[in-house]
């Protein structure tokens, strides 16, 4: 199913988010927070244009791009300052889902085949300002590029007419009628630019209007109507709320029909407060909003499982989760792989901050990066040797040793498991 996308832009200049290519007015929101704002307000993707000058400023901008990718929680297209294949790699390694080539630069056009074959066609986008750039490079674009971003309004109609690639149309301002007209073209896959930036908080409303006009967009359209739920004696449905990244249970609350519909309309978790007997938008007073990632009904349709992106703390006490009062517990081994990794990794990181006499981990940190890399290489070789033996247990032990040494390297280079799993999830 192919949705039409709404894609805001962040223009980076000298470490700040500015209004646009030609307007360097600094916005009063830092770039990563701005990325989060767009993601929270139901943008489908995000384009980040790096307008930095010089290599040093460019490297600083890449750190900002990385922060934006981590905070936005939507796919990011990285653009700007691409001179060679290494620059595409840096954007992708910073967390961008796709990287863009500027087709006003001949050297970028020449890079297209190489970077597409290296990283995959689905990772490469072309930024085009003139229709001629499409017609003159038609075969290259069709074979090696997944999308084209039109960055100049004057090229719209002619570019739409000739392009065989999906188009993201960047427009400065647009009426709803104009928006619907553009999205009606089969090869227009999305709208971007200042018009979307300025209307970011209205995206769900705009999407609803598009949907009413028969344009397929990504909305919170429910597969289950309220009438299908089995309500409790108060006319409510119980909602169990989980962190979408960790699956940690954050809280339990209740919805009535209005809360259910408001949640779907706004993308923010909204409940019915039984004590106050009123609608309750989670985070409205504290700022600790819960942004919907998914809603799932149980087998009896009397409970909803909500997976959310939690801002701040879920509990009114300030705790991340409401569930912290232990009643009883039996000793058991943690079975969640990521939690096991995190627990071991926490110990390794703690050793770095609080050295312990006789600790092998501290021995590695004291010896430095060369020793850590040497041990990592040795453990990798041990895996290869063990894999030649028929007993799989030996491989298991060697992989465990390798993972431990890998986590020491991660701590040394200040890389987190969240960054690793996020990178794996994109592949």
N, C-alpha and C positions, 0 to 999 in steps of 0.2 A: 504494500500500500504506500503510495507516494504522496506525502503531504506537501502543500505549499508552505514555505518557511518564512518566518519573520526574523530578521537578523540585524540587530543593532551593531554599531561600530564604536570602538574605542580608538581615539587618535592619540598616540604617545609622542610627546615632544619634551625633551630635557627632563625626563622622569615624571612628567605630569600628564594627566588626561586633559586634552584641549578640545575646543568645539569642533574643529574640522581642519581639512588640508589648508585652507586659506584663512582660517580664523584661529589664531593661536591663543585665544582667551582661555585662561586656565580654569578648569572646572573645580568646584570646591569639594569634590569627592575624589579620594585616591583611586587609582585605576583598578586595584583588586576589589575594592568595595563596590565600584561601579559595575564590574563584571558580575559580582554577586547580585546586585540590584537587578540587572537585566535577566539573569537566570531565575531569580525569585519571581519575576514578573512575567514569566511564561514565554520569554524569547526562545526560539528553537535552536539558534546557533549564535555565534558572536564573531565578528571580524575585528582583529586588532592590527592597526596600521602603525608600524614603527617608523617614525619620522626623525629619528635621532641623526646626529651628524658626527661622523668620526667613529673609529673602532671602539674606543673606550666607552663612549656614550651608548653605542650599540650593545656592548656587553652588559651594561647596566640595564638597558631596555629589555634584554632577554631575561634577566632576573625578574623584572616586573611582569613580563609575559607569563613566566612560570607561575607567579603568584596569582595572576588572573585566571589561568587555566585551572588552578587548584580550587579557587573560590567560586568560580562562575557555575560549575556543575552542569554546564552545557558544552557541546562541541565548539572548539575555537579554531578559526582560520587565522593563521599568522601571515602577515604581509609586510613588505617593506625591507629595505636594506639587504636584498638578496643579490649577491655578486657571483657566487660560486655554489657548488653542490653542498659544501660544508655549511653554508648558511641555511639551506633547507633542512639539513640534518639537525642543526641547532634549534630551529623552530619546532620540529617534531619532537625532539628530545626535551624541550621545555614543556611539552604537554599539549601542543596544538594537534588537533585531529587532522588538519590539512595545512599545507603551506602554499603560498601564492607566488607566482612569477609575474613580474611587471612587464607586460608585452609592449610597453613603450620603449623598452631597452632591448636592442638586438641581442646582447649577450644573454639576457634571460630567455629569449626565444630559443637560442642555441642550446640552452641547458635542458630544455623540456624533455627530450627523449632520455637523456642520461638519468635525470632525477626520477622520472616516471618508472624506468626499469629498475632503479635502485630501491625505491621506496613503495612503488605501486601506484597505478593510475588513480586509485581512489584517494590518494593523499595529495594530489597535485591540482591546484587551481590556477587559472590565468586571470590577471587583472587587465582589462581592456578599456581603452578610452575612445578608440576610433573603430568604426566598422571595418575599415581596410585591414586592420590587424587580424580580424576574423577571416575575411575572404582570402587574404594572402597566406594565411597559415592554417587553412581549413583542415588539411590532412593530418598535420601534427596535432592540432587541438583535438580532433575527433579520436585519434589513436592514443594520445598520451595524457589527456586532461579530463578530469571528471566534471568540472564546472567552470563557467566563466563568470567573473564579476564585472559588470558594466559600471564604470566609475564616473561616467559623464552623461548627463541627462540628454544632451543633444544627439547622442548615438542610439537612443533607445529603439525607435521604430525600425530603422534600417538594420540594426544589429539583431533584433528579434527576428526579422524577416530572413536573415541569411544563416543564423547560427544553427548548427546541428547538435551542439552541446547544450546541456541545461544552463540556464542563465539566472544569475542573481542580479537583480536590477537595483542599482543604487540611485535613490532619488532625494532631492533636497527637501521637498514638501509636496504633499499630494492630497487631493480630496478623496473621499471614500469611493466615489464613482470612478476616478482615475485608477485607484488601487485595484478595484474589481476588474477594470478593463485590462490592466497589466497582468493580473493573476490568471485571467481567462486564457491567455496564450499557453499552449501546451508545453512549449519549451522554456517558459519562465517558471523556475522552481522556487524563487524566493524574492522578497523585497528587503532592501537594506538602505542604509544612509540616514541622513539627518531626520527624515520623516518618521522613521521607526524610533530613533533615539528620543525624539520629543514626545512620542506617544506611547512610550514603553509601559506606563502604568495602565494603559487602556487596551493592551494587546488581547486580553480575553474577550473584551467587548467587540473589538475589531474582528477577531476570529469568529465570534458568534455571528456577526453580520455576514462574513464571508461564507460561513456554513449555510446560512439561510439563503444565500444566492447560489448554492450548489457547488461552491469551491471547497475542495477537501483540505482541511487544516487540522492541526493537532490540538484538540481541546479536551476538556474533562467531561466528555459526553459519557454518561453512565450506561453500562450494560444492564444494570439492575435498577428498576424504578423503586421509589420509596414504598409503593403499595405492595411490593413483593416481599418486603422484610416482615419477619415475625416480631412484633413489638412486645416489650415487657408490659407489666400492669400499668406503668406510667405513660405508655405510648412512646417509649424510647428504645434505641438500639445501643448496646454496649460497644465501645470502641477501644480496642487494644492498640497502643501506639508503639511502634518500633523505630529505632534509628536505621535508616535505609542502608548505611554503610556497614554497621557492625551487627545488626539484628538485635541489639540490646533493647529490652522492653523498657520504655520510658515512663509510661503512665497508662491509666485507664480512665476513660471519660464516657459521656453519653451524648447521643445526638437525637434531636427530634427532626421532623421533616424540614423545617426551616434551616436548621444547622447543616443538615445534609446538603441541601440545595445551595446554601451559601458557600460551603466548602468547595463544591463543584464549580461554582461561578467564579470564586476569587482565587482558588488554588492555595488558600491558607486554611489550616485546620480550624474549624469552628464547631463549638459544642453547645450543649444546653446545660447551664448551671442549675442543678437541682436546688442548691441552697439559696441562690439569689432569684431563681425562677425567671431567668432571662438568657438570651443568646450570649455566647461567650467566645470571642475571637481570641484564641490562645496567643499571648504575647502583645495584645493591644495596649496594655499599660506598661509591661516590663520590657517590651521590645524583643522578647524571646519567642519569636514566631516559629510556627511549624509549617514548612512548605511541603505540599503533598507530592509524593513520588508515586505512590500507588494506593488504591483502596481495593480490598478483597473481602468478599463475604465468606463466612464459614458454610459448612454443609447444610445447616438448618436455616441459614439466612437470618439469624438473630444476633450475630456479632460481626463487626467489621474489623479487619486487621489493616491498620493504616501504617504505611512506611513513609517516613518523613525526613526531611532535612531540618534538623533542629538547630535553631540559633540560640546560643547560650544554654541555659539550664531549663530542663523540662519541669522540674519540681519547684514549688513555691518556696521551698527551704533554701534554694540555691544549688541543690544537688543536681547532677546531670540527669539522673533517673529518680523516680519516686520510690523505687524498690531498693532500700538499703538497710531496713530493719530485719536482721537475720533472726529467724525463729529457731531453726535447728538446721544442722547439716551433717552429712556423712562424708568421710574422706573419699574423694574420687579423683580420677585423672581427667583433666580437661581434654575434651575430644574435638573441640573446634580448632582446626589447624591454625587459623590466623591468630587466635588467642594464645595458642602454645608458642607460636613464633614471637608474638608481642611480649609474652611473659619472659622468655629467655632473653629477648633483645633488651628488655628493661633492665635485667640483671647486668648485661654487658655494658649498657650505657651508664649504669650506676657505678660500675667498677672504674669507668673512665673518670667520673667526677669524684668518687670516693674510693681511692685505691685501697686494696686489702693485701696485707703482707702474705706472700706465698701464692697469690692468685696467678694462675697461668694467663688469664685474660690481661691482667696488668703487665705481665712479662711481655706479652705481644705489643701492647700499647707503648711500653717503655722502649722496646727495640725499634719501633717505628714502622713506616709503611713498607719498606723493603722486606722486613721479616714477615709481616702479615701476608704480603703477596707471595713470598716463597712458600709459606705454609699452605696457602690456598692452592698454589700450583701442585704441591706434593699431594694434597688431599684429592685433587681432581684426577691425578695419575692413579691414586689408590682405587678410585671408583672404576677406572678403566680396567685395572688388573683384576679387581674383584668380580667384575661383570663377565670375565672369561671363565669363572668357576661356576659349576652347576648350582651351588647353594645360594639362593637369593638373599639369605640373611646377611651375608657378608657385604653385599651391595648396600643393604639398608643401613648397616653400621657406618660404612664409608660415606654414604650420602649425608648422614647425620653429622659426621665430623666436618664434612665440607660446608654444610649449612652453618654450623657454628662459626667456622673461620670466615665465612662470607659475611655473617652478621657483625663480626669484629671489624671487617673492612667497611661495612655500612656505617657503623658507629664512628669509625675514624673519618669517613667522608661525609658524615652527617646526612645520610640517606635514610628515610623511614620506610617501614613496610607498606604504609599507605601509598607512598609514591610508587613503590614496586608493583603493588596490586593494581593501582590505577593505570600504570603503563601496560600491564598484562591484559587488563580488561579492554584496552583499546585495540588489541591485536587480534 
